[in-house]
């Protein structure tokens, strides 16, 4: 991730959002659009039925999309900490 030269604040205390699945994505006019869903389990007539709801929509420019791609890659494939024999 690029070195950040500006301070980062959270004056509105933005809450984290839990998501279960990507329900849609695409790029239009150089803007990436990703829609996430959260699987709720709502009771209905004494039965618990899965209930998928849209929980988050991200709009990213392509530079931010590339940064997200790189960060997720590093999280899923961290550098090995094992020392060679």
C-alpha positions as CSV (number, residue, x, y, z in Angstrom):
1,X,0.0,0.0,0.0
2,X,1.4,3.4,-0.8
3,X,2.8,5.4,2.0
4,X,0.1,7.7,3.3
5,X,1.1,11.4,3.7
6,X,-2.3,12.7,4.9
7,X,-3.9,12.0,8.3
8,X,-6.9,9.7,8.4
9,X,-9.8,10.5,10.6
10,X,-13.1,8.9,11.4
11,X,-15.3,11.7,12.7
12,X,-18.5,9.9,11.8
13,X,-17.4,6.6,13.4
14,X,-18.2,4.6,10.4
15,X,-19.4,1.1,11.5
16,X,-17.9,-2.1,10.0
17,X,-20.3,-4.1,7.8
18,X,-20.3,-7.9,7.8
19,X,-20.8,-9.4,4.4
20,X,-21.3,-13.0,3.4
21,X,-21.1,-13.0,-0.4
22,X,-20.4,-10.9,-3.5
23,X,-23.8,-10.8,-5.3
24,X,-22.7,-8.7,-8.2
25,X,-19.9,-6.8,-9.7
26,X,-18.8,-4.9,-12.9
27,X,-17.0,-2.0,-14.3
28,X,-18.8,0.9,-16.0
29,X,-17.1,4.2,-17.1
30,X,-13.9,3.2,-15.4
31,X,-15.7,2.8,-12.0
32,X,-15.8,-0.7,-10.3
33,X,-19.1,-1.6,-8.7
34,X,-19.3,-4.4,-6.2
35,X,-22.5,-5.4,-4.4
36,X,-22.3,-7.5,-1.3
37,X,-25.0,-9.5,0.5
38,X,-25.4,-10.7,4.0
39,X,-27.1,-14.0,4.7
40,X,-29.6,-13.6,7.5
41,X,-31.6,-16.4,9.0
42,X,-35.1,-15.1,9.6
43,X,-37.8,-17.1,11.3
44,X,-40.9,-17.7,9.2
45,X,-43.7,-20.0,10.3
46,X,-41.6,-21.7,13.0
47,X,-38.9,-22.5,10.3
48,X,-35.6,-20.6,9.9
49,X,-35.2,-19.6,6.3
50,X,-32.1,-18.1,4.8
51,X,-32.7,-14.5,3.8
52,X,-30.1,-12.8,1.5
53,X,-30.1,-9.0,1.8
54,X,-27.9,-6.4,0.1
55,X,-25.6,-5.1,2.8
56,X,-23.0,-3.0,1.1
57,X,-22.3,-1.4,-2.3
58,X,-18.8,-0.3,-3.1
59,X,-17.9,2.1,-5.9
60,X,-14.1,2.3,-6.6
61,X,-12.0,4.0,-9.2
62,X,-9.7,1.6,-11.0
63,X,-6.6,2.7,-9.0
64,X,-8.4,1.9,-5.7
65,X,-9.6,-1.4,-7.2
66,X,-5.9,-2.3,-8.0
67,X,-4.9,-1.4,-4.4
68,X,-7.7,-3.6,-3.0
69,X,-6.6,-6.4,-5.3
70,X,-3.0,-6.2,-4.0
71,X,-4.0,-6.0,-0.4
72,X,-6.3,-9.0,-0.6
73,X,-3.6,-10.9,-2.4
74,X,-1.2,-10.2,0.5
75,X,-3.8,-11.2,3.0
76,X,-4.5,-14.5,1.3
77,X,-0.9,-15.3,0.4
78,X,1.3,-13.7,3.2
79,X,5.1,-14.0,2.8
80,X,6.4,-17.2,4.3
81,X,8.0,-16.8,7.7
82,X,9.7,-20.1,7.6
83,X,13.5,-20.1,7.4
84,X,15.1,-22.3,4.8
85,X,17.0,-25.4,6.1
